[in-house]
Amino acid sequence: MDVLGYVAAVLTTVCWLPQLRRTVRTRSARDISWPYLAVLIVGICAWLAYGIGSRDGAIIAGNAMTLVLLAWLVGAKLVFELGARPRSGSATAATPGGESGPTI
């Protein structure tokens, strides 16, 4: 049964790699909601705590790696969302047509 647990842990962990790759490629994580990430992270932390309490290596390994990947995704989402906002005091501002122009 341990082998099955580790196979499941690997599969549920690597399932995040396509989303991470897409996030890097598009430089956007707008389609991933903050509430979704928050609930998922709390759930993964609960599974990790359960794995630690029951001393189940597969649960510990899978959920620890998933937390690492989710932390990276949260960091990327923060960087891409905060980087997309115009900074106050910048030399340009959006015009009604959506184009950037000089600030008056």
QUIHUJO-V502620 format. One record per residue. N is the residue number from 1. RES is the residue in one small letter. BURIAL is # if it has 16 or more other ideal C-beta (glycine too) atoms within 10 Angstrom, else .. Layout:
BEGIN
((N:RES:BURIAL) (N:RES:BURIAL))
END
This chain:
BEGIN
((1:m:.) (2:d:.) (3:v:.) (4:l:.) (5:g:#) (6:y:.) (7:v:.) (8:a:.) (9:a:#) (10:v:.) (11:l:.) (12:t:.) (13:t:#) (14:v:.) (15:c:.) (16:w:#) (17:l:.) (18:p:.) (19:q:.) (20:l:.) (21:r:.) (22:r:.) (23:t:#) (24:v:.) (25:r:.) (26:t:.) (27:r:.) (28:s:.) (29:a:#) (30:r:.) (31:d:.) (32:i:.) (33:s:.) (34:w:.) (35:p:.) (36:y:.) (37:l:.) (38:a:.) (39:v:.) (40:l:.) (41:i:#) (42:v:.) (43:g:.) (44:i:#) (45:c:.) (46:a:.) (47:w:#) (48:l:#) (49:a:.) (50:y:.) (51:g:#) (52:i:.) (53:g:.) (54:s:.) (55:r:.) (56:d:#) (57:g:.) (58:a:#) (59:i:#) (60:i:#) (61:a:#) (62:g:#) (63:n:#) (64:a:#) (65:m:#) (66:t:#) (67:l:#) (68:v:.) (69:l:#) (70:l:#) (71:a:.) (72:w:.) (73:l:#) (74:v:#) (75:g:.) (76:a:#) (77:k:#) (78:l:.) (79:v:.) (80:f:#) (81:e:.) (82:l:.) (83:g:.) (84:a:.) (85:r:.) (86:p:.) (87:r:.) (88:s:.) (89:g:.) (90:s:.) (91:a:.) (92:t:.) (93:a:.) (94:a:.) (95:t:.) (96:p:.) (97:g:.) (98:g:.) (99:e:.) (100:s:.) (101:g:.) (102:p:.) (103:t:.) (104:i:.))
END
